[in-house]
Amino acid sequence: MAKRTFRLFRGNRETGGDLKEYTVECDEGMVVLDAVHRVQAEHAPDLACRWNCKAGKCGSCSAEVNGKPRLMCMTRLSDYPPGMTLTITPMRAFKSLRDLVTDVSKNYENNRRLPHFQPRRPDFPDGEFRMFQYEVERPQEFRKCIECFLCQDVCHVLRTHEKHEEFIGPAFFVRAAVYEMHPADEGDRLAHVKEEGGIGYCNITKCCTEVCPEHIHITDNAIIPLKERVADRHYDPLRWLLRKLTGRG
């Protein structure tokens, strides 16, 4: 066992809060969430912290460790030098509720407004719908999302510019891509992605991909294809001319 020092945010960013220092004994193999639990057990029983599965699958324990968005249950203490003080703060892109807990309800509002899956009718006489394996695999990657919202937290449009009302963020471009790229879906989400989603704000820095604990290629496989589809529909000069000539959308 060895002692390690942690600086944890206590309080609320809106009404006032600061970093408080705690020193606890840490065992080999511990993760940051273990250390937070030990702080709760030994020093601060009123410390607010979300967690559930402790296995990197529920996305509940998202926070920032030394300024980088991470899942606390998947961040090993051994990844940092023994003498380093670890600073643990709530996700900066969201409203601070208390201590390490943030208000992520806006994300669920975005999810509800996203046009839902609309299955098309089977296209074979036997009433079955057939698709190729590659068509199945393409959107399957996006199903790995655990809604940790680390990609939302690191996105500069939300984190720095606070455009929560104009930009749905990478997590919901992934959700839109799940449907848009599904071979059995006939819904149309491009207008929503462009107008309400604000996909034009994304300048493809790939920071969302870098922090994804499920290693989803958010930028390359979801955001860029959606941007291309929006550009084809709304900014392609040939399509614009066709709309003018036919009067059809």
N, C-alpha and C positions, 0 to 999 in steps of 0.2 A: 504493500500500500504506500501511496505517496500523496502528499498534500498538493492541491492545486487551487488556484485562486480564480474566481469568476466574478465578472461585473455584470449584474443583471439589471435591466430597466425595471424600476418600480414606479407605479403611479399611472398617469394618463397624460399623453402629449398635449391634449387640449386644455386640461385644467392644471397641469403641472406634474412633473415627474423627473426623476434623475436616476443615475446609475448608482447602485449600491454594491459593495464588495463583500464577497463571502469566500471563506476558505474551508474546504472539506477534504476528507480523505477519499482518494479515488483508487479503485481496484483496477487491475489489468483487464483490458477488454471493454471497459466502460465506454458508453457513448454519451454525448452531451445531454440527452434526455435523462440518463441515469444520474448525472451530476445535478441536474435541476431537481430531480426527485429527492436527492440527498440534501440539497439546500432546503427544500420544503420540510423534510423530516427533522432536520437538526437546527435550522435557523429561522425559517420564514414559512410557517404553516399556512399563512394567508396569501402566498404567492400564487397568482393566477396563471395557469398554463394549460393549453389544450393538448390532449393526446388520446390515443385510443388503442391502435393495434400494436404499436412498438415494433413493427416489422416492415415499415416502408410501404404499406399498401393502403392506408386510409387517408393520408395527406393531412392529418390533423395538426401535427406538431411543427408546422412551418414557422420558422423564425429567421433571424439573421445572426450568424455567428461570425464575429469579427467583420461585420459589414457585408457579408455575402449571404444571400438567401439560401437556406439549407433546411432539410428535414433533420430535426435534432436526433431522431432515433437512428439515423443512418450516418451520423457524423461522429467518427471515433475520436476520442481524446488523443489517441496515439498518432493522429494525423498532424498534431501540433507539437512543437518543442516542449519538453517537460516544464520549463520555467515560464512559459508564455501564459499571460493572463488572458482568458477568453471572455470577450464581451458579447453578451447575448441580449438582443433587442427585438421588439416586435417588427413585423413586416412594415416597411416604411410607406408603401403605396396605399395602405388602407388606414382608416380611422382607428386610432388607439382606443380600446375600451378600458383595459386595465392590465397592467404589467405586460405579459407577453401575448395577451389576447387582443386580436384585432377584429373589426367588423367587416366580414366578407359577404354580407348579405347582398350587396350590389351585384356580385357575380351570379347569384341565383336568380335575380331579376333579369339579368342578361340572358340567362339560359331559358327562362320562361318565354321571353319575347322572340327567341329564335324560331323561325318557321319549322314545324315538326316534320318528321319523316312521313312521306306520302308514297306508299307502295303502288307501283303501277300494275296493271292487270297482266296475268300470265300471257305470254306470247306464243304458246304452243297449243295445238289442238287438244292435247291430253290434259290441259288445265295446269300444267307445271310451268315453272319459270326456271330457265337454265342460264347459267353464267359460267364464264371461264374462271379458273383458279386465280389468275393474276388479278381479275376484277374483284375477287373476294379479299385478296391479300392487301390490296392498296389501302382501303379504309381501315383494315384491321389494326394497323399500327396505332391509329388514333384512339382506338378503344382501350389502350393501356393507360390512358390518362387517369390519375387518381385524385384529381381536383385538389391538389395541394396549393395551387395558385402561386407557386414560386415564379412561374413565367410572368404572371401578372405583376408581381412585386418588382421584378428586375426591369420590366419594360419602362423605358424612359418617358413614354407618352403618359403613362399613369403615375409613375414614381416621381418624376421631376415636374412635368407639366400639368398633372392632375386633371386630365381630360376624361374623367370617369363617365360623364354624361354624353360624350361624343365618340368614345372609343371603347369597344367591348373587350379588347385585349386578345393576346395570343391563345389563351385557353379556349375562347369561344370561336376563334377562327378554326381551331382544331375540331371543335364540335360541329361547326358548319361544314368542314371538309369531310367529316364522317358521312354526312348525308349527301353532300354534293357529289361525292365520288362513289357512292353506293350504286351498283348497277340496277338495283330494283327500285330506286327512288325516282320519282318524276316531279318532285317539288322544285321550286325556284327560290333560292335565297340570295341571289346576287344583288338584287336591289337593297335588301336588308343589310348585307355585308358592306355595301358601298355607302349607303346613307346613314342608317342607324349605327352600323358597325364601325364606320370611319376607317376602313382599311387603308385609305390613302395616307393616313398619318404614319403608318409603319414604314420605316426606311431600311428595313432588313439588316439590322445590326447583328442578328443571330444570338443576342444575349439570352433570349428565352430558351433557345435550344441548349445553350451551355449549362443552364441550371436545372434542366428537366431530369428528375430522378429516374424516370422510365426511359430515358434516352430516345424520346420521340424527336424526329427531325422536323420540328415545328415550322421552321422558316422554309426549308427546301421543299418539304412534301405537302405542307398545308397552306401557308400564307402566300408563297410565290405562285402556286397554281391558281389560288383564288384571285390574286391580283391580275393574273393573265386573263382569266375568264371575265373579270370586270372590265379590263381594258379592251378586250375583244368586243364586248357588247356595247360599251358606251363611248369608246374613243377610236374605234376602227373606222377610217374614212369611208371605206366601201360599204360597211353596214349603215353608216350615217346616210349615205346617198340612197341606199335601198329603202331606208325608212322614209326618206323624203319623197321618193318616187311612188312608193306603195301606200304610204300613210299608215303602215303597220309598225308595231313596236318590235 
